[in-house]
Amino acid sequence: MARALERQDIPKSESDIAGLRAAFFSKPQACLRTSPLAKKYGWGLVFDEQGRIALCPMESAQYRDLLDGGEVKVVKAMRSKRA
């Protein structure tokens, strides 16, 4: 978000950024669950507590370790069409 603010004339204090982040996430946004990466190509999207995202092949040992750890919430990718 800081990079986007560099291009705009918006105050950049930590409290301003926190307020902008809260306003942005207060309404529903399109998410990566609609991405073909998860739906069609079988990649796992791993999010951490800092909001960073990592792509992880679902067949990899890293992905299995995440699932076996029990601390991960698994959410299926969204379907493209109604059933």
Protein Blocks (a to p, Z undefined) as FASTA:
>chain_A
ZZmmmmpccdfbfklmmmmmmmmmmpccddfklpmklmmnopacdddfkopacdddfkbm
klmmmmmnopaccdddddfbdZZ
